[in-house]
């Protein structure tokens, strides 16, 4: 580990140790896992991992997050939010990400006040500053703390530190809301979320862990890493059969390959710069 990363880790520890008692919004991904582990090291039993079940995230992600926090020996609080009850989220506009995060942070703040935790922490990192992240506005309004950003830690450093600390998710692929697979302007509903969820679970089982299935009405647009495109084409018949059974008429392959936030590519520059 280089000196810069070591120094940033020390700074992270100083930030956390000064908080005394914290609630961590824990998704089970590598970023929030690093926050939780370092908070535990600095604050001991004054740390609570809050794992939130959401209609827009895979159930397995929730269960894995609970298990990881328990395996780490951190107190866990399980809760849920109902995003599909909010018309601003269902509308699926670029602002829907703001309303989704606003619902989450509002819920976390209510829990923190009730349980007497003065700080709510999330896992946002420096890389998030370069992406389209309307949720950062909701975080700022809620007063949550992104301690990895405060310590100026990037994803590469997160993975390096997580590996050093023995966290099993140090190399876990990034995951995000299943709603991100649906084009802006198309309303989100349980059926679309379920179609995407089952399609991606199937593809992961047959050897494509880094995958996105974008939902374009009756068309499924599959993104896998460029290195795996040939392998996917070789299995096209079974893939088409499975996705057709889920309700898709056509199954396509995105030749650009896997990339996060590909639905944002249709957004005008003015929208991207407004966040």
Backbone torsions as a table, in degrees:
resi	resn	phi	psi	omega
1	UNK	NA	132.1	-176.7
2	UNK	-78.4	168.0	-174.8
3	UNK	-62.9	-36.0	-179.1
4	UNK	-63.2	-45.6	179.7
5	UNK	-65.3	-40.9	178.5
6	UNK	-60.8	-43.6	-179.0
7	UNK	-65.5	-41.2	178.4
8	UNK	-64.4	-37.1	178.2
9	UNK	-65.6	-39.3	176.4
10	UNK	-63.9	-40.9	179.0
11	UNK	-65.5	-39.2	176.3
12	UNK	-59.3	-43.4	178.8
13	UNK	-61.8	-40.1	179.1
14	UNK	-65.8	-39.3	178.0
15	UNK	-62.3	-46.8	-176.6
16	UNK	-69.2	-42.3	-176.5
17	UNK	-63.5	-26.3	179.4
18	UNK	-79.8	-5.2	-176.6
19	UNK	-89.7	-28.1	175.4
20	UNK	81.9	-49.2	-175.0
21	UNK	-154.8	125.0	-173.0
22	UNK	-138.1	152.3	171.1
23	UNK	-111.3	128.3	-178.3
24	UNK	-109.4	123.3	172.7
25	UNK	-72.7	107.0	-168.0
26	UNK	-110.9	114.3	-179.5
27	UNK	-95.9	-16.6	-176.1
28	UNK	92.8	-2.6	175.2
29	UNK	-80.3	172.8	-173.9
30	UNK	-65.9	-35.0	-177.1
31	UNK	-66.0	-53.2	-179.5
32	UNK	-70.0	-26.7	176.8
33	UNK	-66.0	-39.4	177.5
34	UNK	-65.9	-42.3	177.0
35	UNK	-59.0	-46.6	-177.3
36	UNK	-64.4	-44.7	-178.8
37	UNK	-64.0	-46.0	-178.8
38	UNK	-68.6	-34.9	175.8
39	UNK	-64.3	-40.8	177.6
40	UNK	-62.2	-42.3	179.8
41	UNK	-63.7	-37.4	-175.8
42	UNK	-86.0	-32.9	-170.1
43	UNK	-120.1	-1.7	177.1
44	UNK	60.5	-126.5	-174.8
45	UNK	-84.4	9.7	177.3
46	UNK	-91.7	28.4	-178.1
47	UNK	-124.8	133.8	176.6
48	UNK	-123.5	127.1	173.9
49	UNK	-92.0	119.9	176.8
50	UNK	-103.6	118.8	-179.7
51	UNK	-108.8	121.8	-172.6
52	UNK	-107.1	120.3	173.5
53	UNK	-80.0	134.3	-177.4
54	UNK	-132.6	146.4	176.0
55	UNK	-67.5	-17.2	-174.4
56	UNK	-101.7	4.3	177.7
57	UNK	-124.0	155.1	-178.2
58	UNK	-65.3	134.7	-179.9
59	UNK	-58.1	-37.0	-179.1
60	UNK	-62.8	-33.0	178.2
61	UNK	-62.3	-42.0	178.4
62	UNK	-62.5	-48.3	-177.9
63	UNK	-64.5	-40.3	179.3
64	UNK	-65.9	-37.6	180.0
65	UNK	-65.7	-43.2	178.2
66	UNK	-59.9	-46.9	-178.9
67	UNK	-63.2	-42.5	-178.9
68	UNK	-63.2	-45.2	179.2
69	UNK	-62.0	-41.9	178.2
70	UNK	-64.7	-41.6	178.2
71	UNK	-63.1	-29.6	178.5
72	UNK	-78.0	-9.8	179.5
73	UNK	80.8	22.3	179.3
74	UNK	-98.7	142.1	175.3
75	UNK	-62.2	137.8	-175.4
76	UNK	-122.4	137.3	173.3
77	UNK	-122.3	122.0	-179.2
78	UNK	-99.2	134.5	-179.2
79	UNK	-149.1	-177.6	179.8
80	UNK	-150.8	158.4	171.7
81	UNK	-129.6	152.2	-177.3
82	UNK	-112.3	83.4	-174.9
83	UNK	-69.5	-28.7	-178.8
84	UNK	-75.9	-1.5	171.9
85	UNK	-86.0	-9.5	-176.4
86	UNK	-101.1	113.2	-177.8
87	UNK	-62.4	-27.1	178.6
88	UNK	-69.7	-27.2	176.5
89	UNK	-83.1	-44.0	-180.0
90	UNK	-59.7	-33.0	-178.3
91	UNK	-61.2	-25.5	175.0
92	UNK	58.0	54.7	170.6
93	UNK	-101.0	170.2	174.8
94	UNK	-55.0	-31.2	178.2
95	UNK	-72.3	-14.9	180.0
96	UNK	-60.4	-32.2	177.7
97	UNK	-64.6	-35.6	176.1
98	UNK	-64.3	-46.8	-178.4
99	UNK	-66.1	-34.2	177.6
100	UNK	-64.6	-47.2	178.9
101	UNK	-69.2	-34.2	177.1
102	UNK	-61.7	-42.3	177.3
103	UNK	-61.2	-43.9	-179.3
104	UNK	-63.3	-52.2	-176.5
105	UNK	-66.5	-35.3	176.5
106	UNK	-62.1	-43.8	178.6
107	UNK	-63.2	-43.9	179.7
108	UNK	-64.2	-41.2	179.1
109	UNK	-64.0	-38.2	177.7
110	UNK	-63.9	-41.8	177.6
111	UNK	-65.1	-43.6	-178.3
112	UNK	-62.0	-41.2	179.0
113	UNK	-65.9	-42.2	-178.6
114	UNK	-67.5	-34.6	-175.4
115	UNK	-98.9	2.2	176.8
116	UNK	65.1	51.5	171.0
117	UNK	-110.9	116.3	-175.2
118	UNK	-73.0	-18.1	-177.2
119	UNK	-130.3	137.4	170.8
120	UNK	-110.7	123.5	-177.9
121	UNK	-111.0	144.5	172.4
122	UNK	-122.8	-176.2	-174.1
123	UNK	-109.7	21.9	179.5
124	UNK	-63.4	141.8	-176.5
125	UNK	-121.4	175.4	-176.9
126	UNK	-61.7	-35.3	179.6
127	UNK	-58.4	-29.3	-177.9
128	UNK	-65.7	-21.3	179.8
129	UNK	-69.5	-19.7	-178.0
130	UNK	-97.6	3.1	-177.4
131	UNK	-113.7	170.5	176.8
132	UNK	-79.4	102.6	-173.5
133	UNK	-131.2	77.6	177.0
134	UNK	-59.6	-22.3	-179.9
135	UNK	-63.8	-20.8	179.8
136	UNK	-66.7	-30.1	175.7
137	UNK	-66.0	-41.7	178.5
138	UNK	-65.3	-38.9	177.4
139	UNK	-61.7	-44.9	-179.5
140	UNK	-62.3	-44.4	179.3
141	UNK	-62.6	-35.4	-177.6
142	UNK	-80.5	-17.2	-179.0
143	UNK	79.7	16.9	177.4
144	UNK	-70.7	158.2	-177.4
145	UNK	-110.4	130.3	174.6
146	UNK	-105.3	85.5	-169.9
147	UNK	-68.4	-26.5	177.4
148	UNK	-69.4	-36.5	173.7
149	UNK	-67.7	-39.9	179.9
150	UNK	-60.8	-32.6	177.8
151	UNK	-91.3	5.1	177.0
152	UNK	58.8	45.5	-177.6
153	UNK	-98.5	131.4	180.0
154	UNK	-100.1	166.6	-176.4
155	UNK	-55.6	-44.3	-179.9
156	UNK	-57.7	-40.2	179.7
157	UNK	-73.0	-34.8	176.0
158	UNK	-58.3	-48.5	-178.0
159	UNK	-65.3	-38.8	178.9
160	UNK	-63.6	-45.9	179.5
161	UNK	-67.1	-40.7	-179.8
162	UNK	-64.0	-39.0	177.5
163	UNK	-65.4	-42.6	178.9
164	UNK	-61.0	-34.6	-178.7
165	UNK	-86.0	-1.2	177.1
166	UNK	77.2	24.3	179.1
167	UNK	-77.8	126.2	-175.1
168	UNK	-66.7	-15.6	-178.5
169	UNK	-96.7	15.3	-174.0
170	UNK	-57.4	-29.3	-179.6
171	UNK	-114.7	18.9	-178.7
172	UNK	-65.8	133.5	177.0
173	UNK	-61.4	150.6	178.5
174	UNK	-65.3	144.8	175.5
175	UNK	-132.7	156.6	177.8
176	UNK	-152.0	-179.2	-177.1
177	UNK	-53.8	135.8	176.6
178	UNK	-63.4	-21.0	177.3
179	UNK	-64.3	-19.9	-179.8
180	UNK	-69.5	-7.3	179.0
181	UNK	-89.1	-3.6	-174.6
182	UNK	-109.1	130.5	-176.8
183	UNK	-60.2	145.8	176.2
184	UNK	-56.2	140.7	178.9
185	UNK	93.1	-13.9	175.8
186	UNK	-98.3	120.8	-175.7
187	UNK	-60.0	143.2	177.5
188	UNK	-86.2	137.7	172.6
189	UNK	-146.2	170.8	-175.4
190	UNK	-62.8	-35.6	-178.0
191	UNK	-63.8	-46.9	179.6
192	UNK	-63.1	-43.3	178.6
193	UNK	-60.3	-43.4	-179.4
194	UNK	-65.5	-40.8	178.7
195	UNK	-60.0	-48.1	179.6
196	UNK	-62.9	-45.1	-178.2
197	UNK	-58.4	-52.0	-177.5
198	UNK	-66.5	-35.7	178.2
199	UNK	-64.5	-43.6	-178.7
200	UNK	-71.9	-35.6	176.2
201	UNK	-61.8	-44.4	178.4
202	UNK	-60.1	-47.7	-177.9
203	UNK	-64.8	-36.7	176.7
204	UNK	-64.0	-38.6	-178.4
205	UNK	-66.7	-29.9	-178.4
206	UNK	-97.0	13.9	169.5
207	UNK	113.6	17.6	-180.0
208	UNK	-126.1	77.0	-176.5
209	UNK	-68.5	-28.4	179.5
210	UNK	-100.7	91.0	-171.7
211	UNK	-146.7	148.9	169.9
212	UNK	-133.0	137.5	172.7
213	UNK	-114.3	108.2	-179.4
214	UNK	-86.4	134.9	-172.6
215	UNK	-98.6	107.9	177.8
216	UNK	-116.7	72.4	-178.5
217	UNK	59.9	-109.0	-178.9
218	UNK	-94.2	9.6	179.4
219	UNK	-113.5	130.5	172.7
220	UNK	-102.5	123.2	177.8
221	UNK	-106.1	113.1	-174.4
222	UNK	-94.2	133.1	172.6
223	UNK	-116.3	121.9	169.8
224	UNK	-127.4	169.2	179.8
225	UNK	-62.8	148.1	-179.0
226	UNK	-52.0	-34.9	-178.8
227	UNK	-66.8	-20.7	-175.2
228	UNK	-105.4	3.6	-178.7
229	UNK	-60.8	-45.7	-179.9
230	UNK	-61.1	-42.1	179.8
231	UNK	-62.8	-38.4	179.1
232	UNK	-66.6	-42.5	179.2
233	UNK	-60.6	-37.2	179.2
234	UNK	-62.9	-23.9	-179.8
235	UNK	-107.4	21.4	-172.4
236	UNK	-59.2	-35.5	-176.4
237	UNK	-65.7	-48.2	-179.1
238	UNK	-68.6	-34.0	178.8
239	UNK	-67.5	-45.7	179.0
240	UNK	-61.3	-42.7	-179.3
241	UNK	-60.9	-44.2	-178.8
242	UNK	-66.7	-48.4	-177.1
243	UNK	-68.4	-30.7	175.0
244	UNK	-65.2	-37.1	178.4
245	UNK	-66.1	-21.2	179.0
246	UNK	-86.4	-6.3	176.2
247	UNK	115.6	-1.3	176.6
248	UNK	-84.7	140.5	176.4
249	UNK	-88.0	-41.2	-178.2
250	UNK	-122.4	146.5	178.1
251	UNK	-126.1	122.2	-177.5
252	UNK	-120.4	160.3	177.9
253	UNK	-114.5	126.6	177.2
254	UNK	-80.0	115.3	-175.1
255	UNK	-70.8	-16.3	176.3
256	UNK	-77.2	-17.8	177.4
257	UNK	85.3	-177.1	-176.8
258	UNK	-63.8	135.4	172.3
259	UNK	-160.7	142.2	179.3
260	UNK	-74.6	145.7	173.8
261	UNK	69.5	28.4	-177.3
262	UNK	-66.1	-23.7	177.0
263	UNK	-67.9	-20.4	178.7
264	UNK	-75.2	-11.8	-177.4
265	UNK	-65.5	-21.7	179.4
266	UNK	-84.9	-9.3	-176.9
267	UNK	-77.5	140.0	176.4
268	UNK	-67.3	154.8	-178.8
269	UNK	-57.5	-33.0	-179.0
270	UNK	-63.2	-35.0	178.9
271	UNK	-72.7	-44.0	-179.2
272	UNK	-62.1	-35.2	-178.1
273	UNK	-83.5	-9.5	-177.3
274	UNK	-80.6	-10.3	-177.7
275	UNK	-91.5	NA	NA
